[in-house]
Amino acid sequence: MAIDPVIETGDSMPAINILDCPKKMFRWTRQQQVNGDLVGVVPTMGALHEGHLSLVEAARTRCEKVVVTIFVNPTQFGPNEDYERYPRTLQKDVGLLSDLGVDCVFAPSKEDMYPQGSSTTVAPPAVATMLEGECRPEHFGGVCTIVLKLLQIIPADLACFGQKDFQQALVIRNMVRDLNLPTEVAICPIKREPDGLAMSSRNVYLDAGERKRALSLVQALRQVPEAIGQGIKDTGLIETRMKEFLRPFVDRIDYAVVVDSETLECLEAVERTVVGLIAAYIGKTRLFDNCVVSVAGETDLLIESNH
């Protein structure tokens, strides 16, 4: 798809660059850094919402230049998942990013990112093996491969990811650490609708009834700090409370667990900071949510960066 290299955004805003060539994107990034500017990147699959835009704002507070990538990555979708129907709204996305003063959008084609004959992949770190790793065995290999590619093309000073995809954020943070990439990974708080639903590009799949039922995820997660605050430390009991709350509202529970917030390992009792994680189906739509909770029962929505 042909993409205009620059879109004018009016007298009060600078032009936004739109690049689809990896080599041009690399040169643009390095030129900004040579000029003395820090570059922040926000990797996305498009269909942007306020959650994505909050990551852009977080990058802007730390960096002079901000790049947003828009690429629906085929290698992180399983054979029966929603790659083909995943919403693609490039022009709308660019308009939103222009309003925020984003400096550059990288929107490559599938052929740009996976040239013919491409066969190299990245093995994900150990934190990828459980939960999503069990439900979607190929998923994190695809995530690590595309994120490493993006950080090679855009050797940014800072990369911002959202806490909503908690395990994915840990996987990326650990991969960046393990492979000695110079980019700092910042994991930013979940952005929620006024009623508490975690913002997600997949929320558009929900009809009115499903949208209402989807609130059960955040309501079930509230059982975690509530139980810990009541002195319940047995993770099995807390998980049972979560699942019992969810069952009347969801069509399938892939997992509803309370695990270590750094390693995602199972715990018998809450003795340090934990994360409650849920993946469940509302109709045909698979949704995620989570909350980080301290031993004192206080909910913490921000994980520290890796630097």
N, C-alpha and C positions, 0 to 999 in steps of 0.2 A: 504494500500500500504506500503510495506516495504521501509524504508528509512535508508540509511547508516548514522550512528551516527556522523561520521566525514568525511569531504572531505579535502584532502591535497591540498594546494594551491601553492605549490612551495617553494623554499628556502627562498625567500624574504618576504613571507607572512605566518602568522600563519594559522593553520587549522581552518576551520569553522565547528562548531557543528551544526548538524541538529537533532532536537528533535521532536518527535510526541506525547510524553507522558506528560500530564499536570503536574503530580507530579514531574517528572524529570526536567521539565522546571522551576517549582517553586523553586526546590532545587538549580538549577544552578544559578538562579537570586539571591537568598538570599546569596549564597556562594560568589558571586562577591561583594555584598554589605558588607558582613562580612569582606572581604579582603580590604575594604576601597574604592572600586570603585563605581562611580555613574553609573547607568544603564539607558540607553535610549531605548525606544521601538518605532517602526514604524509599526502600524497595517496596513496590506494590504490584498487585495484579489488576489495578484499575478498579472501575466501579466504585469510585471514591465516595466516602462519607465523612462525617465529622471526626470519626476516630482517626482516619488517615490524616486529615487536616491538622489534628492535634499533634501528630508526629512531625508534620512540616513545621508547625510553630515551635516545637521543642528543638528541632534542628536549627531554626533561625535564631533562637536565643544563644546558641553556642557558636554559630558559623556565619561568616559573611556571605557565602554562596550556598545555595541549596539546590540539589538535584532530586527529582522524583523519577523513579523508573516505573514504567507501566508495561508489564509483560505477563501474559497468562501462560505460565510455565507448564508445558505438557508432561514433563517427566515426574511431577509430583502428584499427578492424578492417576488413580487406579483405572483398570479397564472398564469398570462399571460405574465410574464417578462422573461428575458433571462438567468435564472439560469443555465439551462442545457447547453446552448451554450456559456456561459461566458468563455473566453479563460483561459486555464489552462496550464501553461508553467513552471512547477516547476524546471526542470533541467536547463533551460535557466536562470530563475530567480536566482537560487543559484549561477550560474557562474557569473552573474552581481554583486551579493552581495559579492562574494569572492574577486572580483577585488577591491571592496571598503573596504575590511578588516572588514566586518561585523563579529562579534564574534559568533553569534548564530542565526539560523533560526528555528522558531517554526512552524511546518507544520502538525497540527493535522488532524485526520479524522473527518468526520461528527459524527461518533459514540463517538469519544473522547470528542467532545464539547457538544453533545446533547445525553447523554446516554439514553437507552431505558427507557421510562416512564417519561422522563424529561418534566416538565410542568411549571416551574417557569419562569416568564418573568419580564421585567422591564418597568414600565410606563414612557414614556419620559416626559421631562419638557415642560412647557407651550410654549416655543419657537418652539416646534415641531408641533403645531396645525395648522398653516397656510401653504400656498404654497405647499411644498412637502407633508405635513401632510394631505392636502385636496386631492391632486392628487394620493397619495399612502398611504392610511390610516394605513396600518400595517408596513410600512417601518421603521419608527424611533423606534418603539418598538423592532424590530429585531436588529437594530443598537445598541441601548442602552444595550440590553441583551448581545450581543456578546462582546461589548467593556468592559462592566463590568466583564464578564467572563475572558477576556484576561488580564485585570488589576488585577484580583484576582490571576490568574496563574503567571503573570509576574508583581509583585508589583514594577514597575519601578519608578525611580526618575523623569523621564521626558518621555512624550509621544508626538510625533510629528504628526500633521495632516495637510493636505493641504487646502488652502483657496478655491481651485476650488469648492469643495463641501461645500459651505459657510454655509448653514443652518445646515448641518450635523456637521460641526465643532462647531457651537454655541451650538447645542444640546448636544454634548459630553462635551464641556466645562462646561455647566450648570449642567449636570448630575454629573460630578466629583465634582463640588462645592457643590451641594445639598446633595450628599451622603457622603461628608467629606472624599473623597479618598485622600490619601497623594500624589498622582502623579500630577506633574505639567503638564498642557496641553499647548503646544506651537503650534500656528497656523501659518503656513509658507506660503510665497508668491506663487502665481500660476506660474508654469513653462510653458512657451509657445514655440511653434515652431517658427522658424524665421519669418514666415508670420503672427504670432499673434495667431494662433489657440491654445486654451488651450489643453495641453497634457491630454489624457484620454485613458484608456485601451479599451474603446469602439470605438475609432477612427479607429481601424482595420476593423470595419464593413463597413466603408464608401468606396464606389468606387470612381474613380477619379472625376467624376462630383459632387458627394455628398460632397467629401472632399473640393472642391472649394466653394460649397454653404455654407458649415459649417462656413466659415470665416465671414458670415453675423452676427453671434452672437457677436463676438468681435467688429465688425464694428458698430453694433447697440448700444453696450454699450458705445462706444465713444460719442454717442449723449448726454450721461448724463453729463460728465464734460464740454462738449462743450456748452450745454444749460445753465448750472449753470454759466459758465464763461460769457455768454451773458446776465446774469441777470434774467434768467427765473427760478423762484422758485416754480412755480405751478407743483406739481408732476404729476398731471393728464396730463398736456401738455407734459411733458417730456416722460411719458409712451406712449403717443400717437405717439410721434416721433419715439420711439424705435420700436413700433409695425408696423408702416407704413414702416419703413426701412426693417424690417424682412419679411413681408408678401410675397414679390416676390420670396424669396429664400427658405423659409422653408415650410414643409408640414403641420405642426401644431404648434401653440404656446400654451403651457400650461400656461405660465405666462411670462410677461415682466414688471417688477415693479421697483419702487424706494421707499425704505422703510427705517425705522430706522435701523442703522447698529448693534445695540445691541439687540433690541427686535423683529425686523422684523415687527413692527406695521406700519400700513398705516399712511402716513402723508399727510396733505393737501399742505404743503409748505416745502421747504428745508430750515431748520433753524439750523440744526446741521449735523454732519457727517451721510451720507446715504450710502446705498449700492444698486446698480443696479443689479438685478438678472434676468436671463433668463433661462427658460427650454423650449426647442423646439425640434421637430422631423425633422431630415433630412432623408428622406426615412423612414425606420423602426427604425432608431437609435435615441435614445433620448439623447440630449447633454445639458450640463449646462455651464454657464459662469457667471462671475460677476465682478464688480469693486466697490471698496470703494472710495467715493468721499467726500471731505471736503466742507464746505460752500464756501470756497474760490475757489472751482472748481479744486482743486488739487487731482489727483488720488493717493490713498494710497493702496498699495498692501499687507500690513501686518497688521494683527490684533494683539494686544498685548496678551501675555499669561495670564493665570488666576492667576499667582502668582506675 
